[in-house]
């Protein structure tokens, strides 16, 4: 998402965030209704065009939203109307922004119940489980498999084992991937949760499990380097062999034995 779309999304979601935070348990209902709006937009090109047409008056688009969503919560109508009234670089950006509002509502609920850290950790563990089980990852990410079947697998694997907010987030991205690969979608959710906690996410791959002292020191070093608190998500990777590989955003610091050997090989060849 770029340019006017990003600006529009950010402005509306900043206004919606305190609304979602104040909604309490209703935030889950708001999220469900917003996801329903996303599904409707994804299924109707004519509606997307009507709500993103730059030549159409904002008041007309807001009126259309109010009519279509008359049975929905007024807070949902308000945020979708605000989004529809903005200018978009691409018609698909509207649905993406509504989806972000839905995710934000769920994370706001988790934050309100002091379980946001748990949700973030569980999302990381789900990601690790999928990485460890390629068959499970393939099945859940296969769009030729019926939606009901994919959701059923999520229920079998995760039902009753994780926080309800974590479950709702995972179930949603499995049932409606919207052109995003499953692992990428989960990582985006982890980043969104960390951002809400005002932390950066550092993805750490190590040959062996890091001790509490090692984690604390690494987190301190990264916090000093980035000027921000850092959430460490550590995964043991036998291919690392030694050392660690740290990724923060798009930046990768690779201090593994494999990386050093590859670097030495490149220098010898050069």
N, C-alpha and C positions, 0 to 999 in steps of 0.2 A: 504494500500500500504506500502510495507516494503523494507528495504535493498536497493539493486541496483535500483529498480524501483523508490523509493522515491528520491534517489539522482539524477537519470536521469531526472525525472520530474522537480525537483526544478531547476536544472542547466539550462535546456532548457527554462523554463518559465521565469527565471530571464532575459535571453537574449531577450525573446519575449516581455516582458512587455514594455520597452521603444519603441519598434516598434509599439505596439498597441496604446500606449499613443500618439505617433506622427501621427497616422493614421487619427485623427479627426473623421469626420462623417463616414469615410470608415471603422472604427472599427466595426460598426454594420454589414457591408458586410463580413468582415473577420470572425466575429462570426458565421454568417449564414453558410458560407462555411465550417467552422470547424465543426459545428454541423452536416452538411451533411456528412463529413468524418466519424464522429462518427457513424452515422446511417449505412454507408457503411461497416465499420468495424464490427459493431454488426451483420450485416446481412450476413457476409461472413467469416466463420471459416478458409477457405483456405487462404484468404488474411491476416487475423490476424496472422496465423502461418508463412506466408511468410515474414511478416514485423517484426516478433519478433524472428525468428529463429537465435539463437546465432551462428550457424555454417555458416550463410550467411554473406558475406562481407557487411559492412556498405554502401559502394559505390553502391552495387547492389540494396540494399533496397531503397536508395535515388533515384536511377535511376527509380525504379519501381514507386515510389511516383510521380516523375516528369511526368512520362508517364500517370499515372491514373488521375492526377490532372492538366493536361495541360491547361484546360480551366479556372482554378482557378487563383486567385490573387497570384503573386509570393511570397508575404509575407506568405500566407497560405502554399504554396508548401515548402517554406524554413523551417517553424517551424515543419511541419509534417515530413519532411525529417530528421530533426535533432532528432525528437523523435523516428522515426523508426530506426535511426542509433544507438540508445542507446541499452543497455542491460536491459532486463525486467525479473523480477521474475515470472511474470504471463502474459500470452498473453493479458488478459483483461485489464491490467494496461495501455497499449498503448492507447486504446480508452478512458479510464478514464482521461488520461493526455491530450489528444486532447480536451476533453470536458472542462477540467479545463482551457485550453488556450482560448476556446470560451467564457467561463464565464468571464475570465480575460479581454478579449477584450471589452465586454459589460460594465464591471465595469470601465475600463479605460476611455471609452467614457463618462460615468456618471461623473467621476472625472474631466474630461476635461471641462465639462459644469457646474461644481460646483453643481451637483445634486446627488452626491454620498450619502450624508447624507439623502436626501429625499428618495432615493431608499432603503436604509437600513431601514428607518422608515416604509416605505410602505410595505416592505416584512414582517416586524414584525406585522403590522396591518392585512395583509392577513393571516398570521399564526393565529392570534387571531380570525379572522372571521371564519376560518376553525375549530378551536377548539370549537367555540360557535355553529357551525352548523354541527353536526355529519353527517347529511344526505348529505350535500354538500361535506364534506370531504370523505365520503364513495364513493360517485358517482365519484368524480374526481380521486380517488385513485383506482377505480375498473378497472382492465385491461381487464375485459370481456366487458366493455362498449366501443363502437367504439371510436377510436382516434378522429375522426371528431366530435363526439358528445361531448367528453370531452372538446375539444378546443372550441366548440360552447358555452358551459356553461361558460367557462372562459371569452369569449367575452361578453356574456350577463351580467355577474356579475361585471367584471372589465373594460370592454372596455370603453375608454375615461375618466376613473376615476383616473387613476394612471399614473405615468411617463412612457413613452414608453420603457425605459430600464427595469423598474420593470415588465412591462407587458410582454416583450420579455422573461425575465427570468422565470416568472411563467408559461407562455404558454409552454415554452420548457420542464420544468420538469413535467408538466401535460401530454403533448403529448408524451414524451419519458422518462418514469420514470427510466428505466435501472436498475430495481431490487431494487430501493431505495424507501422507503415509503415517501409519499408526505410531511408530516410534517418534517421528517428528512432532506429531500432535501431542503426545505425552510430554515430550521435552518442552514444548511451548507452554503447557499447563504448569510444569515445574517452574519455569521462568516467571510465569505470571504470579504464582504463589510467592516466590522469592521476592519479586518486585513489590508485592503488597506488604511483605514483611520488611521492606527496605533493605534487602540483601542482594548481593550478586551471587550467582551460582557458579561454583567451580567444580567441574567434572574431573575427578581424579581416578586414574588407572594405576594400580600398583601390583607388584608381583605377589605381595603378601598383604594380609590385613594390617592396616596401620593401627598403632596403639593410640590410646586416648591422648598421651603426651605428644605424639607425632602429629595427630590431627590438630591439636590445639596450636602447636608451633606453626604448622603449615597455614592454618587459618589466620594466625597473627601476621605472618609474613605477607600473605596475600592482601590482608586488610590494609597493611602499611603501603603496599605497592599500589593498590587501587583507591585508597582513601575511602573505603566503604566496607561495612561488615560483609563477610563472605560465608555462604552456606556451602559446606563441603559435601559432595555426593561421591563417595568412594566405592569403587568396584575393583574386585580382585580379578586380574587378567593374567592367566598363565603365560601368554605370549609376550608380556612385558619383560620377563626374565629378571630384571633388576632395576632399581630406581623407580621414578614415578613419571607419569605424563599428566599434565594439568591443562585443562581447557577452560578459559573464562571468556564467554561470548565467542568471538571469532579468533581469539588469540590462543595459541597453543604453545606451552612450554614443555618440551619433551626432553627429559633427562634419563630415559631408559637405556639399558644396555644395547637393545636393538637399534635405537636411534644413534647411539654413539658409534656402533659398529658400521652402520650404514653411512654415517658421515665420514668415518675413516676410509671406508671403501671408495667413496666418491673422491676424496682427496688423493688416494693412491692412483685411481684411474686418471684423474686430472693431471 
